[in-house]
Structure formats: C-alpha cells, structure tokens
C-alpha cells in the first residue's frame, strides 16, 4: 500500500472535480468535503447552492460553481423545499473535462453527469433518506408542513431518478458498513467502506465531569432528539442541546426547565462541553455518527441507540469481544428505554476509562481518512492506467 505522501503526489497530477449537495453549514458531510479539499487543493467545486461564509475557508478558497437553485426565492433558508427540483439542478451542472469526479452525497450529488472519460467515485453518506428509509420521519403525520402533502406526488419520481442515476457512478464508497448494506439493498451495488474524518486531536478529557448530559446535532426529525428531551424531563436530569435546525421550536415546546438550548458553538467551546459532560446522548439511527466519536475523543462515554453506525464506533458494556467499553446501548427507540440506560450508566460510570475512550476514538482520526482515501484513489488510477 502506498504511503500518504506518494499517494497524494500521484493524485495531484490528476485533474479532479469535486461535487457536493449544498454548502450551507459545517456538518459531517462538509467535514468529508474539507478533507478532500486537503487532498486536492486545486480542484474546483460544484454544488447546488452556496451560502458564502457558511463553511470553512479551506472549502471556500477555491472556485465554487452553483446551480440555478442559487437564484431561487428564499433558497438560502428554504432550499429543502425545492427538493423535487434537485435532480434537474444537479444534472444542469456543467463539469469541465477531467480525469476524476468525486461526489460527496446524501441527496443528489451522485447524480451529476461527468464528462467522458472521467471516472466518478461517489462517497455516499446514505441513499437519499428523504424518499427511502426515513420518509415518514420527514413527511409523516405532524411533519413537513405543506411539503407533507406535496411529497407523495414526487416521491416515486425521485426514487426512480435515484435508482437510475446510480449508473453514473463507477465506484461507491460508504462511510460505514451500515450504509454499504443500504447501498446494496437499494441500488444493488457494492461499496467499499472508508469511515469519515474526525478531528480527534481537537479534544481532550477534563479533570472531572459536571452534572449534565450533552446532545450535539442538527435539529432535524430523524435525529430523534425528542427522546433525549423527554428522558431528561422525566428524570429531572440537566440536558444541554447544541445545534440549530427546523425542529428547534418543537423541541423547545417539549423541554422542561432542565433542558438548555445553546445554539451554535465554536470549536473551542464545543470541545469543553464534550469534556465536562457526564455522557453524550445519541438517540437517533445514524449512517455513521461523528459526534459520538468526538465525545469519546474527549474521554466521555456515549449512550446510543443500538442501530446504525453507532454499532461500529461505540463499544458497549459487556462487549462480547471483551473490549474496553466506551458507552452503552438502548434497544427500543423510546424515551423510557433511554431513561433506563441513563440509570444504568450512572450505576456503572466507574467502568469507563477516559484514556481508553481517547485511544479508541483515535482510529477514526482525519489522518486515517486521508490515508485510506489517498490509497484507494491511487490504486484506482493505477489500475485504470494499465
């Protein structure tokens, strides 16, 4: 396997184009994009929509090309309402001639139209969750507003497009085995797993934990933050919620005086919040889940739903492989089950070694992502060159 400097030098001789769904904030998908920008500092970036200043300088310090969605009314704040137009928008992007297109996608970026003979590698966070597995979470009863009534008209068309556009991808990469299985189920395609980058070195354990639990998340339906709010309401435990999103008003209405909404926090402030928390709560089913890894990097255990990517990053109590625990799981996506897990955590807190959590999280550090991605792409380009 080529080492990182050799792989990077070989790759930088390629003409590379990056494609991303939209640029409206720094979340997990944008962290992957940021790492790819490190590998390909000269690569132009194509996206449906860009809100200037919403992502890192590393991403924004390059040519960014947008679709017609950029000019639609209220697009900066209400872009999700234009979901039925997204397939047409991504197909309208006119990519230049290049050797390699890398799309990072949880929506439509994988459906971009590369110019022949470019290879297209799609790093897929998930098949389009809005029209597949999590449709009810977004558009079921009590969800989605007017979009709930419009989406049944578009869902089948979006599913057909999502399936058909798979043919435009030469190689799929998945962020977890969980997502690779979903790609196989929906698309009938294999995907190699490369876990996403986590800046684990930004975090360090605190001398002692304080009396609060922590959630760090976009406030959107499928994250199921209502369970964390309800469990802490029932027990009177203090909960700090970091993040913003369309669910904020609903969650605030559910919350008791023991729940505090902190909005967006700087990297420095967030590192401190992780390090001083009693534990991190992760009540949703995630494709991978960067925030639990950040919590473990800060030496704090995770209480997670036993589904999805958390099963690949968190080591539960009484692990069958006898690994040192980094958290515990609850198995029913209900507030009562989460509450019981919090009770068990507090009885067994002395079983979590902060340094063991830090060491476990280190395997997901950004450096390992860059190495794995560079080596995969180098081998791919060498194979094609034969």
C-alpha positions in Angstrom: 0.0 0.0 0.0 1.4 3.4 -1.0 2.1 5.8 1.8 0.3 9.1 2.0 2.9 11.5 0.5 3.4 9.2 -2.5 -0.3 8.7 -3.0 -1.0 12.4 -2.7 1.7 13.3 -5.2 0.3 10.8 -7.7 -3.2 12.0 -7.3 -2.3 15.7 -7.6 -1.3 15.0 -11.2 -4.9 14.1 -11.9 -7.5 16.7 -13.0 -10.1 16.4 -10.2 -13.5 17.9 -9.8 -15.4 17.8 -6.5 -19.2 17.8 -6.3 -21.3 18.3 -3.1 -25.0 18.6 -2.4 -25.1 22.1 -0.9 -22.9 24.4 1.2 -25.0 25.9 4.0 -23.1 24.8 7.1 -20.3 22.7 8.5 -21.8 19.3 9.3 -20.4 15.8 8.9 -20.7 15.8 5.1 -18.8 19.1 4.9 -16.0 17.6 7.1 -15.6 14.9 4.5 -15.5 17.5 1.7 -13.0 19.6 3.7 -10.7 16.6 3.9 -11.0 16.0 0.2 -10.1 19.7 -0.3 -6.8 18.9 1.5 -6.1 16.1 -0.9 -7.0 18.2 -3.9 -6.3 21.9 -3.1 -6.7 23.0 -6.8 -9.9 21.1 -7.5 -13.0 23.2 -8.5 -16.2 22.5 -6.5 -19.7 22.2 -7.9 -22.8 22.3 -5.8 -26.5 23.2 -5.9 -26.3 26.1 -3.5 -23.6 28.0 -1.6 -24.2 30.4 1.3 -20.9 32.3 1.5 -19.3 32.2 4.9 -21.2 29.1 6.0 -18.3 26.6 5.5 -14.6 26.6 6.2 -12.1 28.7 4.5 -10.4 25.6 3.2 -13.6 24.8 1.2 -14.3 28.4 0.2 -10.8 29.2 -1.0 -11.4 27.6 -4.4 -13.7 28.2 -7.4 -17.3 27.2 -6.4 -19.9 26.8 -9.1 -23.6 26.6 -8.2 -26.8 25.5 -10.0 -30.0 27.5 -10.7 -31.1 26.8 -7.2 -28.8 29.6 -6.1 -31.1 32.1 -7.6 -34.5 30.8 -6.4 -36.6 32.8 -3.9 -35.6 32.2 -0.3 -33.2 29.4 -1.4 -30.6 30.2 1.3 -33.0 29.4 4.1 -35.7 27.3 2.5 -33.7 25.3 0.0 -35.0 21.9 1.2 -38.5 23.0 -0.1 -37.0 22.7 -3.7 -36.2 19.0 -3.3 -38.2 18.0 -6.3 -36.1 20.2 -8.5 -32.7 18.9 -7.2 -32.3 16.1 -9.8 -32.7 18.6 -12.6 -30.4 21.1 -10.8 -27.5 18.6 -10.3 -27.8 17.5 -13.9 -27.6 21.1 -15.0 -24.1 21.5 -13.6 -21.6 21.7 -16.5 -18.5 19.9 -15.3 -15.2 20.6 -17.1 -13.1 17.9 -18.7 -11.2 16.0 -16.0 -9.8 12.6 -15.0 -11.7 12.1 -11.8 -15.0 13.3 -10.3 -15.5 12.8 -6.6 -19.0 13.4 -5.3 -19.9 13.5 -1.6 -23.6 12.9 -1.3 -26.6 12.2 0.9 -29.1 13.6 -1.6 -28.4 14.1 -5.3 -24.7 14.9 -5.9 -24.1 11.3 -7.0 -26.4 12.0 -10.0 -24.1 14.6 -11.6 -23.2 14.0 -15.2 -19.4 13.7 -15.6 -17.9 14.3 -19.0 -16.5 11.2 -20.6 -13.9 9.6 -19.9 -13.8 10.8 -16.3 -14.1 8.2 -13.6 -16.8 9.0 -11.0 -16.3 8.0 -7.4 -19.2 8.7 -5.1 -18.6 8.9 -1.3 -22.2 8.2 -0.2 -23.3 9.1 3.3 -26.6 7.4 2.6 -29.1 6.8 -0.2 -31.5 9.7 -0.3 -33.1 9.3 3.1 -36.0 11.7 2.3 -37.5 9.2 -0.2 -36.3 5.9 1.2 -35.8 4.8 4.8 -36.8 8.0 6.7 -39.6 9.3 4.5 -42.1 9.1 7.5 -39.7 10.9 9.8 -39.7 13.8 7.4 -43.2 13.8 5.9 -45.3 11.6 8.1 -48.1 12.9 10.4 -47.2 16.1 12.1 -44.1 16.5 10.0 -43.1 18.5 6.9 -45.9 21.2 6.8 -47.1 21.8 3.3 -44.3 19.5 1.9 -46.1 16.6 3.6 -49.0 17.0 1.1 -46.8 17.7 -1.9 -44.2 14.9 -1.4 -46.5 11.9 -2.3 -46.7 13.5 -5.8 -42.9 13.4 -6.2 -41.7 10.5 -4.1 -41.9 7.8 -6.8 -40.3 10.1 -9.4 -37.4 10.9 -7.0 -37.0 7.2 -6.2 -36.8 6.3 -9.9 -34.3 9.0 -10.6 -32.2 8.0 -7.6 -32.1 4.4 -8.9 -31.3 5.4 -12.5 -28.6 7.8 -11.6 -26.6 5.0 -9.9 -25.4 4.1 -13.4 -23.4 7.4 -13.5 -21.2 6.2 -10.6 -18.2 4.0 -11.3 -17.3 3.2 -7.7 -19.2 3.7 -4.5 -17.6 4.4 -1.1 -19.6 4.2 2.1 -19.0 5.8 5.4 -19.9 2.6 7.3 -20.9 -1.0 6.9 -24.4 0.0 7.7 -24.6 2.4 4.7 -22.8 -0.2 2.5 -25.6 -2.6 3.2 -28.2 0.1 2.5 -26.5 0.8 -0.9 -26.6 -2.9 -1.7 -30.3 -3.1 -0.7 -31.5 -0.1 -2.6 -29.1 0.0 -5.6 -27.7 -3.5 -5.9 -24.2 -2.1 -5.9 -21.1 -2.9 -3.7 -19.4 -0.2 -1.8 -16.0 -0.1 -0.1 -16.1 1.4 3.5 -13.9 4.3 4.4 -15.0 5.9 7.8 -15.3 9.7 7.6 -12.7 12.0 9.2 -13.0 13.1 12.8 -10.6 15.7 14.2 -10.0 13.7 17.3 -6.9 15.7 18.3 -9.1 18.7 19.0 -10.4 17.0 22.1 -9.0 16.1 25.5 -10.5 14.8 28.7 -11.3 17.2 31.5 -10.2 16.6 35.1 -13.8 15.8 36.2 -17.3 15.6 34.7 -20.0 18.0 35.6 -23.7 17.3 36.2 -25.1 17.5 32.7 -25.7 15.4 29.6 -25.0 16.6 26.1 -26.5 16.4 22.6 -24.7 17.9 19.6 -26.8 17.7 16.5 -28.7 19.4 13.6 -32.2 19.8 15.0 -34.0 17.7 12.3 -36.7 15.0 12.7 -34.7 11.7 12.2 -32.2 12.6 14.9 -35.0 11.9 17.5 -33.8 14.5 19.9 -37.3 14.5 21.4 -36.3 11.2 23.1 -33.4 12.9 24.9 -35.6 15.8 25.9 -38.3 13.5 27.2 -36.0 11.2 29.1 -34.3 14.1 30.8 -37.7 15.8 31.5 -38.9 12.6 33.2 -35.8 12.3 35.4 -35.0 15.9 36.0 -31.5 15.5 34.6 -29.8 18.5 33.1 -29.5 18.4 29.3 -27.5 20.8 27.1 -28.5 20.8 23.4 -26.0 22.2 20.9 -27.3 22.9 17.3 -29.9 24.6 15.2 -32.5 23.4 12.7 -36.2 23.2 11.8 -37.1 21.1 14.9 -36.0 23.7 17.4 -39.4 25.3 18.1 -41.0 21.8 18.6 -38.2 20.7 20.9 -38.3 23.9 22.9 -42.0 23.4 23.4 -41.3 19.8 24.8 -38.5 20.9 27.0 -38.7 21.5 30.7 -36.5 24.0 32.7 -33.7 21.4 33.0 -33.1 21.5 29.2 -31.0 24.3 27.8 -30.6 25.1 24.0 -27.2 26.6 23.3 -27.5 27.0 19.6 -24.3 27.0 17.5 -21.0 26.8 19.5 -17.4 27.4 18.5 -15.0 24.5 18.1 -13.2 25.6 21.3 -16.4 25.9 23.3 -17.7 22.6 22.0 -14.6 20.7 23.0 -15.1 21.9 26.5 -18.7 20.9 26.6 -17.9 17.4 25.5 -15.1 17.1 28.0 -17.1 18.1 31.0 -20.4 16.2 30.2 -21.4 13.2 32.2 -22.1 11.4 28.9 -23.2 12.1 25.4 -26.7 11.1 24.2 -27.3 9.7 20.7 -30.9 8.7 20.3 -31.2 8.5 16.5 -30.2 6.0 13.9 -27.3 7.5 12.1 -25.4 6.4 9.0 -22.1 6.8 10.9 -22.2 9.4 13.6 -19.3 11.7 14.0 -20.4 13.3 17.3 -20.2 10.1 19.4 -16.5 9.7 18.2 -15.9 13.3 19.2 -17.3 12.6 22.7 -15.1 9.5 23.1 -12.1 11.6 21.9 -12.9 13.9 24.9 -13.0 10.9 27.2 -16.7 10.9 27.8 -19.0 7.8 27.3 -21.9 7.6 24.8 -25.4 6.4 25.4 -26.6 5.4 21.9 -29.5 3.6 20.2 -28.3 0.2 19.2 -28.7 0.7 15.4 -26.8 2.1 12.5 -23.3 3.5 12.6 -23.1 3.7 16.4 -22.7 -0.1 16.4 -19.5 0.3 14.5 -18.0 3.1 16.6 -19.2 2.6 20.2 -18.1 -0.4 22.3 -20.9 -1.3 24.7 -20.7 -2.6 28.3 -20.3 -6.4 28.4 -18.9 -6.4 24.9 -18.8 -10.0 23.5 -15.2 -9.4 22.3 -14.2 -8.2 25.8 -13.1 -4.8 24.6 -12.9 -1.9 26.9 -16.3 -0.2 26.9 -16.8 3.3 25.5 -20.5 3.6 26.1 -23.8 1.6 26.4 -26.7 0.9 24.1 -30.5 1.1 24.5 -32.5 -1.1 22.1 -36.0 0.5 21.8 -36.3 4.0 20.3 -38.4 5.2 23.2 -37.8 7.7 26.0 -38.3 5.0 28.6 -35.6 2.8 27.2 -33.2 5.8 27.1 -34.1 6.7 30.7 -33.3 3.1 31.8 -29.9 3.4 30.0 -29.1 6.6 31.8 -29.9 4.9 35.1 -27.5 2.0 34.2 -24.8 4.4 33.1 -24.8 6.2 36.4 -24.5 2.9 38.3 -21.5 1.8 36.1 -19.7 5.1 35.4 -16.5 3.7 37.1 -16.2 1.1 34.2 -15.3 3.8 31.7 -11.6 4.8 31.4 -11.3 8.2 29.7 -7.9 7.3 28.2 -9.3 4.1 26.8 -12.1 6.1 25.1 -9.5 8.5 23.7 -7.4 5.7 22.2 -10.5 4.0 20.7 -11.6 7.3 19.0 -8.1 7.8 17.5 -8.7 5.1 14.9 -11.2 7.5 13.2 -8.9 10.5 13.1 -8.7 12.6 9.9 -5.2 11.4 9.2 -6.5 7.8 8.8 -9.3 9.0 6.4 -6.7 10.8 4.3 -4.5 7.8 4.2 -7.3 5.4 3.2 -8.8 7.7 0.6 -5.5 8.5 -1.0 -4.5 4.9 -1.2 -7.9 3.8 -2.6 -7.8 6.6 -5.3 -4.2 5.9 -6.1 -4.8 2.2 -6.7 -7.9 3.0 -8.7 -5.9 5.4 -11.0 -3.1 2.9 -11.4 -5.5 0.1 -12.3 -7.1 2.3 -14.9 -3.8 3.3 -16.3 -2.8 -0.3 -17.1 
